[in-house]
Amino acid sequence: MAPKTVLDKIVVAIRAVQDCKGASRQAVVKYLKAEFACDNATAIKSALKKGVATGKLTQQGQSFRVA
């Protein structure tokens, strides 16, 4: 089943990067452009903020992890 929301796509991207420190904002954007043809910077930024606010994501500097 394909992810529907931008936040769901970001979660998929972070899991695909598989870095122990999490995925950088740039790596997430690069993955979303390649896999989902999603390059709306405003939507990505707000989805990252929402993910951190709701507890789905954790942020350390510019890197994000799935909580």
C-alpha positions in Angstrom: 0.0 0.0 0.0 1.4 3.3 -1.0 1.8 6.1 1.5 -0.9 8.8 1.2 0.3 11.8 3.1 3.6 13.6 2.9 4.4 12.6 6.5 3.9 8.9 5.6 6.2 9.4 2.6 8.8 11.0 4.9 8.6 8.0 7.3 9.2 5.7 4.4 12.2 7.8 3.3 13.8 7.9 6.7 13.5 4.1 7.0 14.9 3.7 3.5 18.0 5.8 4.3 18.9 3.4 7.2 21.4 5.7 8.9 22.0 5.1 12.6 21.8 8.9 13.2 18.6 9.4 11.2 18.1 11.0 7.8 19.0 14.5 7.0 16.5 16.9 5.6 18.4 16.9 2.3 18.4 13.1 2.1 14.6 13.0 2.8 14.0 15.6 0.0 16.2 13.7 -2.4 14.4 10.4 -1.7 11.0 12.0 -2.0 11.9 13.5 -5.4 13.3 10.2 -6.7 10.7 7.8 -5.4 7.4 9.8 -5.2 8.0 12.8 -7.5 7.2 15.0 -4.5 9.2 18.2 -4.4 6.8 20.7 -2.7 9.3 22.2 -0.2 6.5 23.9 1.9 4.6 20.6 2.3 7.7 18.7 3.3 8.8 21.3 5.8 5.3 21.5 7.4 5.1 17.7 7.5 8.4 17.4 9.2 7.3 20.0 11.8 4.0 18.2 12.3 5.8 14.8 12.7 8.0 16.2 15.4 5.1 17.9 17.2 3.0 14.8 17.2 5.8 12.5 18.3 6.0 10.5 15.1 9.5 11.8 14.4 12.4 12.9 16.6 14.7 15.6 15.5 18.4 16.1 16.3 19.7 19.2 14.5 18.8 18.7 10.9 18.4 14.9 11.1 15.2 13.1 11.7 14.4 9.6 13.0 11.2 7.6 13.3 10.1 7.6 16.9 
